[in-house]
Amino acid sequence: MSNKVLAGRYELFERIGEGGMSVVYKAKDKLLNRFVAIKILKPEFINDHKFIDSFRRESQAAASLSHPNIVNIYDVGREGNIHYIVMELIEGRTLSDYIKEQGAMPYPKVIALSKQIAAALSFAHKNHIIHRDVKPHNVMITPNGTAKITDFGIAKAVNAATIVDNTDGIIGSVHYFSPEQARGGYVDEKSDIYSLGIVMYEMLTGRVPFDGDNPVNIALMHINGEMTPPSKLVAGVPPALEHIIMKCTDKYPVNRYASADELIEALNNLEFVGSVVGNSVLMGGEKNGPIAETDYDDGEDEYEEESGGKKDKKKKPPMDKKKKIIIIAAAAVAAILAGVIAAYATGLLGGQEIEAPDFTNMTVEEARDYISENELDLRIKEGDEVVSEEVEKGRIVSQDPEAGQMVREGGSITVNVSIGLGDGTVPNLVGEDREDAESLLEAAGFTLGSVTEEASDEAAGTILRQDPSSGSEAEKGSAVNIVVSDGSRAQASVPYLIGRTVSDARSALANAGLQLGEISYDYSNTYAEGEVMWQQYDANAQLDRGTSVRIRVSRGPEPTEAPQESPSEED
């Protein structure tokens, strides 16, 4: 396909990549005189209209994203059977290639790249776009070290590393997708955070946490398998970074970071601590406790050096004053933290520990009543509102600490409350047929409510109004009520009846939704006996359905009078 020109402006040069659903070419935009990358849908997908519609719709939505860590989409189009997307051309390589060549990365590099990817996800999530397929293959690394995510929101083709849901919609690449994606459940921003956690794990260790013989086995590992901590695979992993990765990849969405911004904040804090206390403390080295001032030399002590068989005394070089202040400050912070941890561990910050009750499926008020009735010295703290398919709206989905874990008296238990299936956008039903309403609503996550008929000039069954209105946000699973036309005022076109028999005229009117009215008869030298020679309304006139149409029918030619006989002379 090289040297082909698309849309009269994009000249293709060479193939630079290939994925499950498409081939990528380097091209030149002759209109704007710049090089671009053009992704062209593979021929095997051009007859799948559902896939094509999704490809076009999601690509256009992604084109609205403009961010330094997102590959820009310039144009989406079609020429004949060729469906294509015009994108920013990135001179660099994919993160998957980088990991394949370099293996495990130093943790500062992992933090830097993860912050950039998270920044791209944060921007997309704020624009109501979920990536659904965050993986190293979809991250480009430029020569200056900038990470750019591509393939935002574009449906993926089926291949050996992809699983499909029961509506034939691609839900992600199996090595990187979340447990809720593996179950075919609701996917939101926290699903992207899980996938990013898997990418961070792979950058840090050089391998994915779950692998197997087939996609189904790997999916089951995401749902049920225990992830080996990165520190068990490579040395020198900071415990704080490991904690961040394990939180991103928690099986339960409510236990992950609430947003990409919250993840970025955690990574920023980790970088800051590393810059203050140094790598050895950050990575939990041997000397990670409080640092006494006597551990450091002030430059006034002397040391001995052998020279010519005898020992000479020389002074050590003085330590930089600024460096000394930083080290002492870091030591003080470490000492305070160690004291707090020790105090908590020895019970100085609270009373006795008790077992946390199970508050799941209770309302917050019911949980507080339970504490009061059982005279427990605990407080309920409301956490996140979360989407849940299993737990009714307004009831507790999860808690921290979990039921059965120990919690100190006087402490609090954070509960996350279900908001049901979450909100969705109500589809437009007006103008559609009543019989299609249920399937259209089901596809959008809603149900059909009341159906009311109303006199209208629209065809019977046509949807006239809906509540809630199209484009509004409503809770998924809620009902949408509709008003449909009863067809009583629908217009009908009058057929041409002249020259037809009465029987034919009656059938033609019935087929048009009209009725045969009064029939009169008259003589005609033009129309044969029994043929319609006049109709009340002109052909193609628009009448209300059910209207009666009068006609006049020929009796045939008018008979002539017989000549009268002349009286005879005898009379």
C-alpha positions in Angstrom: 0.0 0.0 0.0 3.1 2.3 0.1 3.0 5.4 -2.1 -0.8 5.3 -2.1 -2.5 8.7 -1.3 -5.5 8.8 1.0 -8.1 11.6 0.9 -5.9 13.4 -1.7 -3.4 14.5 1.0 -1.9 11.6 3.0 0.9 9.9 1.0 1.9 6.5 2.5 5.6 5.6 2.6 6.5 2.6 4.7 4.9 0.2 7.2 6.2 1.0 10.7 4.0 -1.2 12.9 1.2 -3.8 13.1 -1.3 -4.7 15.7 -4.2 -7.2 16.1 -6.7 -4.9 14.2 -4.6 -2.6 12.1 -1.4 -1.7 10.3 0.5 1.5 10.9 2.2 3.4 8.1 4.5 6.4 8.1 3.0 9.0 5.8 3.3 12.7 4.8 0.4 15.2 5.1 0.9 17.1 1.8 -1.5 19.8 2.8 0.3 20.7 6.1 3.7 19.5 5.0 4.4 17.2 8.0 5.0 13.6 8.6 2.3 11.6 10.4 1.4 8.0 11.3 -1.7 6.5 9.7 -3.4 3.5 11.3 -5.4 1.5 8.7 -8.0 -1.1 9.7 -7.2 -4.6 8.5 -9.4 -5.9 5.7 -10.9 -8.7 7.8 -12.8 -6.1 9.9 -14.2 -3.9 7.1 -17.5 -5.8 6.9 -18.2 -5.7 10.6 -20.4 -2.7 10.8 -20.6 -2.8 14.6 -16.8 -2.8 14.8 -16.5 0.0 12.2 -19.0 2.2 14.1 -17.1 1.7 17.3 -13.8 2.3 15.6 -15.0 5.6 14.2 -17.0 6.8 17.2 -14.3 6.1 19.8 -11.5 7.5 17.5 -13.4 10.8 17.2 -13.9 11.0 20.9 -10.2 10.3 21.5 -9.3 13.1 19.0 -10.6 15.6 21.5 -7.7 14.7 23.9 -4.7 17.1 23.6 -2.0 16.4 26.2 1.8 16.1 26.1 1.7 12.5 27.2 -1.0 11.4 24.7 -0.4 10.7 21.0 -2.5 13.3 19.2 -5.1 12.1 16.7 -5.4 14.6 13.8 -8.0 13.0 11.5 -10.4 10.0 11.1 -11.7 9.0 7.7 -12.6 6.5 5.1 -11.8 6.0 1.5 -13.6 3.2 -0.2 -13.1 0.2 2.0 -10.1 1.7 3.8 -10.8 3.0 7.3 -8.0 5.1 8.8 -6.8 7.2 11.7 -4.2 10.0 11.2 -2.0 10.4 14.3 1.1 12.2 15.5 4.2 10.4 14.4 6.4 9.6 17.3 10.1 9.0 16.7 11.0 6.5 19.4 10.0 3.0 20.4 7.3 1.3 22.4 7.7 0.7 26.1 7.3 -3.1 25.4 10.4 -3.0 23.1 12.3 -1.0 25.8 11.5 -3.6 28.5 12.4 -6.4 26.1 15.8 -4.9 25.3 16.7 -3.4 28.7 15.0 -5.8 31.2 14.1 -4.5 34.7 14.5 -0.7 34.9 16.0 1.3 37.8 13.2 2.4 40.1 13.7 6.2 39.6 13.0 5.6 35.8 9.9 3.6 36.7 8.6 6.4 38.9 9.3 9.0 36.2 7.5 7.1 33.4 4.6 6.0 35.7 3.9 9.7 36.6 3.7 10.6 32.9 1.4 7.7 32.0 -0.8 8.5 35.1 -0.9 12.2 34.0 -2.2 11.1 30.6 -4.9 8.9 32.2 -5.9 11.6 34.6 -6.5 14.0 31.7 -8.5 11.4 29.8 -10.6 10.4 32.8 -11.5 14.0 33.4 -12.8 14.1 29.8 -14.9 10.9 30.5 -12.7 8.6 28.4 -11.5 5.3 29.8 -8.5 3.7 28.0 -9.4 0.1 28.8 -6.2 -1.3 27.3 -3.2 0.3 29.1 -0.1 -1.8 28.3 3.5 -1.3 27.3 2.6 -1.9 23.6 0.4 1.2 23.8 3.1 3.5 25.3 5.6 5.2 23.1 8.9 6.5 24.6 10.5 9.4 22.7 14.3 9.9 22.5 14.2 12.5 25.3 12.4 10.1 27.6 8.8 11.3 27.3 6.1 8.7 27.6 3.0 9.1 25.2 0.0 6.8 25.4 -1.7 5.8 22.1 -4.9 3.9 21.2 -7.1 5.8 23.6 -10.5 4.1 23.8 -10.2 2.3 20.4 -11.8 -1.2 20.3 -9.3 -4.0 20.1 -9.3 -6.9 17.6 -9.5 -10.4 18.9 -6.2 -12.2 19.2 -4.4 -14.7 21.3 -3.9 -12.2 24.1 -7.4 -10.7 24.2 -10.6 -11.7 25.8 -14.1 -10.6 24.6 -17.3 -10.1 26.5 -20.7 -11.5 25.7 -21.6 -8.6 23.5 -18.5 -9.1 21.2 -16.9 -6.0 22.7 -13.2 -6.1 23.4 -12.5 -5.5 27.0 -8.7 -5.5 27.2 -5.4 -7.4 26.8 -5.3 -10.3 29.2 -1.9 -9.8 30.8 -2.8 -6.3 31.9 -6.5 -6.1 32.5 -8.3 -5.8 35.8 -10.3 -8.5 37.6 -13.5 -6.7 36.8 -12.6 -6.7 33.1 -11.9 -10.4 33.4 -15.4 -10.9 34.8 -16.9 -8.8 32.1 -18.1 -6.3 34.8 -18.3 -2.5 35.0 -15.1 -0.8 33.9 -14.1 2.7 35.1 -11.0 4.8 35.9 -9.8 2.4 38.5 -9.6 -0.4 35.9 -7.0 1.8 34.1 -5.1 2.3 37.4 -5.0 -1.5 37.8 -3.5 -1.9 34.3 -1.0 0.9 35.0 0.0 -1.0 38.2 0.7 -4.1 36.1 2.8 -2.0 33.7 4.8 -0.5 36.7 5.3 -4.1 37.9 6.7 -5.1 34.5 9.0 -2.1 34.3 10.4 -2.8 37.7 10.9 -6.5 37.4 11.1 -7.1 33.6 8.1 -9.6 33.7 4.3 -9.6 34.1 2.9 -10.9 37.4 0.6 -13.4 35.7 1.3 -15.6 32.8 -0.1 -18.9 31.6 -0.9 -21.3 28.7 -4.0 -19.5 27.5 -5.9 -16.2 28.1 -8.6 -17.8 30.3 -6.0 -19.1 32.8 -4.4 -15.7 32.9 -7.7 -14.0 33.5 -8.5 -16.4 36.4 -5.1 -15.4 37.9 -6.1 -11.8 37.8 -9.4 -12.7 39.6 -8.0 -15.2 42.2 -4.2 -15.3 42.0 -1.8 -13.8 44.5 0.7 -11.5 43.0 4.4 -12.0 43.9 5.7 -8.8 45.4 8.3 -7.2 43.2 10.9 -7.2 46.0 10.9 -11.1 45.8 12.0 -10.9 42.2 14.5 -8.1 42.1 16.7 -6.5 44.7 16.7 -2.9 45.7 12.9 -2.2 45.3 11.8 0.6 47.7 9.1 -0.8 50.0 7.1 2.4 49.4 7.1 1.9 45.7 6.2 -1.8 46.1 3.2 -0.6 48.3 2.1 1.8 45.6 2.2 -1.0 42.9 0.3 -3.5 45.2 -2.3 -0.9 46.0 -2.8 -0.1 42.2 -3.3 -3.8 41.6 -5.6 -4.7 44.5 -8.4 -7.1 43.4 -11.0 -4.8 44.7 -11.4 -1.4 43.0 -12.4 0.4 46.2 -8.9 -0.4 47.7 -7.0 1.1 44.7 -6.2 4.7 44.4 -9.4 6.8 43.9 -7.9 8.6 40.9 -4.8 8.9 38.7 -4.1 12.2 40.5 -4.0 10.4 43.8 -1.5 7.9 42.3 0.6 10.8 41.0 0.6 12.4 44.5 1.9 9.1 46.0 4.7 8.9 43.5 5.6 12.6 44.1 5.8 11.9 47.8 8.0 8.9 47.2 10.4 11.0 45.0 10.5 13.8 47.6 11.3 11.4 50.5 14.0 9.8 48.3 15.5 13.2 47.6 15.6 14.1 51.3 16.6 10.9 53.1 18.6 9.2 50.2 18.3 5.9 48.5 19.7 3.8 51.3 16.9 4.9 53.7 14.2 4.8 51.0 15.1 1.2 50.1 15.2 0.1 53.7 19.0 -0.4 53.9 20.8 -1.6 57.0 21.3 1.9 58.3 17.7 3.0 58.2 17.1 3.9 61.8 17.7 7.2 63.6 21.0 8.7 62.7 23.0 10.2 65.7 25.0 13.4 65.2 28.1 11.6 66.4 28.0 9.4 63.3 29.2 12.3 61.3 32.6 14.1 61.4 32.8 17.8 61.8 36.2 18.0 60.0 38.2 18.7 63.1 39.2 15.1 64.0 42.5 13.7 62.8 43.3 10.4 61.1 46.5 8.6 60.7 48.2 7.7 57.4 51.2 5.5 57.0 54.0 7.3 55.1 57.5 6.1 55.0 57.1 3.7 57.8 55.6 6.1 60.3 52.2 7.4 60.8 51.4 11.0 60.0 48.4 12.8 61.3 46.3 14.7 58.8 42.9 16.4 58.9 39.8 15.1 57.2 38.3 17.5 54.6 35.4 19.4 56.2 31.9 18.3 55.4 29.7 20.7 53.4 27.6 22.7 55.9 24.4 22.5 53.8 24.8 18.7 53.3 25.3 18.3 57.0 22.1 20.2 57.8 20.1 18.1 55.4 21.4 14.9 56.9 20.7 16.0 60.4 17.1 17.0 59.4 16.5 13.7 57.7 17.8 11.9 60.8 15.3 13.9 63.0 12.4 13.0 60.7 13.4 9.4 60.7 13.6 9.4 64.5 10.2 11.0 64.9 8.6 8.4 62.5 10.4 5.6 64.3 9.0 6.9 67.6 5.5 7.1 66.3 5.6 3.6 64.9 7.1 2.2 68.1 4.5 4.0 70.2 1.7 2.6 68.0 3.2 -0.9 68.1 3.4 -0.8 71.9 -0.2 0.4 72.4 0.7 3.9 73.6 -1.6 5.6 71.0 -4.8 3.7 71.9 -6.5 1.2 74.0 -7.0 -2.5 73.5 -7.6 -4.0 70.1 -11.0 -5.6 69.1 -12.2 -7.5 66.1 -13.8 -5.4 63.4 -17.5 -6.2 62.9 -18.8 -7.0 59.4 -20.8 -4.0 58.1 -21.2 -5.1 54.5 -24.7 -4.8 53.1 -25.7 -2.5 56.0 -26.5 1.2 55.6 -24.3 3.6 57.4 -27.0 4.3 59.9 -27.5 0.5 60.5 -23.7 0.2 61.1 -23.8 3.0 63.6 -26.8 1.5 65.3 -24.9 -1.8 65.5 -22.0 -0.1 67.2 -24.3 1.6 69.7 -26.4 -1.5 70.5 -23.2 -3.6 71.1 -21.5 -0.8 73.1 -18.5 -0.8 70.9 -15.9 2.0 71.2 -15.7 2.6 67.4 -16.6 5.3 64.9 -17.9 4.9 61.3 -16.1 7.0 58.8 -17.7 7.3 55.3 -15.2 6.7 52.5 -15.9 6.5 48.8 -19.1 6.1 46.9 -18.5 3.2 44.6 -20.2 1.5 41.7 -21.4 -2.1 42.5 -23.4 -4.7 40.6 -23.9 -6.9 43.7 -24.6 -4.4 46.5 -27.8 -2.4 46.6 -27.5 1.4 46.4 -27.0 3.1 49.8 -25.5 0.0 51.4 -21.9 -0.7 52.4 -19.7 -2.5 49.8 -16.4 -2.8 51.7 -14.7 -1.5 54.8 -11.2 -0.8 56.1 -10.2 -2.6 58.3 -12.0 -5.6 56.9 -14.3 -7.7 59.0 -12.4 -9.9 61.4 -9.3 -7.8 61.4 -8.1 -6.1 64.6 -8.9 -2.4 65.2 -8.0 -0.4 68.2 -10.7 0.8 70.6 -11.6 4.4 69.9 -10.5 4.0 66.3 -12.6 4.3 63.1 -13.7 2.0 60.4 -13.9 3.5 56.9 -16.8 2.2 54.9 -17.4 2.5 51.1 -21.0 2.8 50.1 -22.6 1.5 46.9 -24.1 3.9 44.4 -25.6 1.0 42.5 -24.6 0.6 38.8 -23.6 4.2 38.5 -24.9 6.8 36.1 -25.1 6.5 32.4 -26.2 8.7 29.4 -29.8 8.1 28.4 -30.0 7.2 24.7 -32.2 9.1 22.2 -35.4 7.1 21.5 -37.6 9.8 19.9 -38.4 8.8 16.3 -37.6 5.2 16.9 -40.1 2.4 16.7 -41.6 1.1 20.0 -40.4 -2.4 19.3 -36.8 -1.3 19.2 -36.9 0.7 22.4 -36.2 -2.2 24.8 -33.1 -3.3 23.0 -31.8 0.3 22.7 -32.3 0.9 26.4 -30.7 -2.4 27.4 -27.6 -1.7 25.4 -27.2 1.6 27.3 -27.8 -0.1 30.7 -31.5 1.0 31.2 -34.9 -0.6 31.3 -38.2 0.3 29.6 -40.7 1.8 31.9 -44.3 2.9 31.1 -45.5 3.1 27.5 -48.3 5.6 26.9 -50.2 6.1 23.6 -51.1 9.5 22.2 -53.0 10.7 19.2 -50.5 11.8 16.6 -49.9 12.2 12.9 -46.8 9.9 13.2 -47.1 6.3 12.2 -48.4 4.0 14.9 -45.7 2.9 17.4 -43.4 5.8 16.7 -41.8 7.2 19.9 -42.9 10.8 20.5 -41.3 11.7 23.9 -39.2 10.1 26.6 -38.5 10.7 30.3 -35.7 11.1 31.2 -34.7 13.0 28.1 -32.0 11.9 25.8 -28.4 12.9 26.7 -29.3 13.3 30.4 -27.5 11.4 33.1 -29.5 8.8 35.0 -28.7 5.8 37.3 -28.1 2.7 35.3 -30.8 0.1 35.6 -33.5 2.8 36.1 -36.5 2.9 33.8 -37.1 5.2 30.9 -40.8 6.0 30.2 -42.0 6.6 26.6 -45.0 8.1 24.8 -45.8 6.6 21.4 -48.1 7.5 18.6 -51.4 5.6 18.2 -51.4 6.5 14.5 -54.9 8.0 14.7 -53.8 11.3 13.1 -51.2 9.9 10.8 -51.5 11.2 7.3 -52.4 9.0 4.3 -51.8 9.7 0.6 -54.9 9.4 -1.6 -54.5 6.8 -4.4 -55.5 7.4 -8.0 -58.9 5.7 -8.4 -60.1 6.8 -11.8 -60.7 3.9 -14.2 -60.7 1.3 -11.5 -63.6 -0.9 -10.5 -65.4 -0.4 -7.2 -63.7 -3.4 -5.7 -60.2 -2.2 -6.8 -60.9 1.3 -5.4 -62.0 -0.1 -2.1 -58.7 -2.2 -1.8 -56.5 0.7 -2.9 -58.1 3.0 -0.2 -57.8 0.4 2.5 -54.1 -0.2 1.6 -53.5 3.6 2.0 -55.2 3.7 5.4 -58.4 5.3 4.0 -62.0 4.2 3.6 -64.4 4.0 0.7 -67.2 6.5 1.3 -70.5 7.2 -0.5 -70.8 5.8 -4.0 -73.0 7.6 -6.7 -73.7 6.5 -10.2 -74.1 8.3 -13.5 -74.0 7.7 -17.2 -70.7 8.2 -19.1 -69.7 7.9 -22.7 -66.0 7.8 -21.6 -65.9 5.2 -18.8 -67.2 1.7 -19.1 -70.0 0.6 -16.8 -68.6 -0.1 -13.3 -65.5 2.1 -13.6 -64.8 5.0 -11.3 -65.1 8.2 -13.2 -64.7 10.7 -10.3 -63.1 10.8 -6.8 -63.7 13.3 -4.0 -60.0 14.1 -3.4 -57.2 14.4 -6.0 -54.6 11.7 -6.1 -51.6 12.2 -3.7 -53.7 14.5 -1.5 -52.7 14.1 2.3 -55.6 13.1 4.5 -55.9 11.9 8.1 -55.8 8.1 8.2 -59.3 6.6 8.3 -60.9 9.4 6.2 -63.7 8.3 3.9 -63.4 9.1 0.1 -66.6 9.4 -2.0 -66.5 8.2 -5.6 -68.8 8.3 -8.7 -69.2 5.2 -10.8 -70.2 5.0 -14.5 -73.5 3.4 -15.5 -72.2 3.2 -19.1 -73.5 5.3 -22.0 -76.8 7.0 -21.5 -79.6 5.1 -23.5 -81.3 6.9 -26.4 -85.1 7.3 -26.4 -87.1 5.0 -29.0 -88.8 7.1 -31.8 -92.6 7.5 -31.4 -94.9 6.0 -34.0 -97.1 8.4 -36.1 -100.9 7.9 -35.7 -102.4 6.1 -38.7 -104.9 7.8 -41.0 -107.5 5.3 -39.9 -107.3 6.7 -36.4 
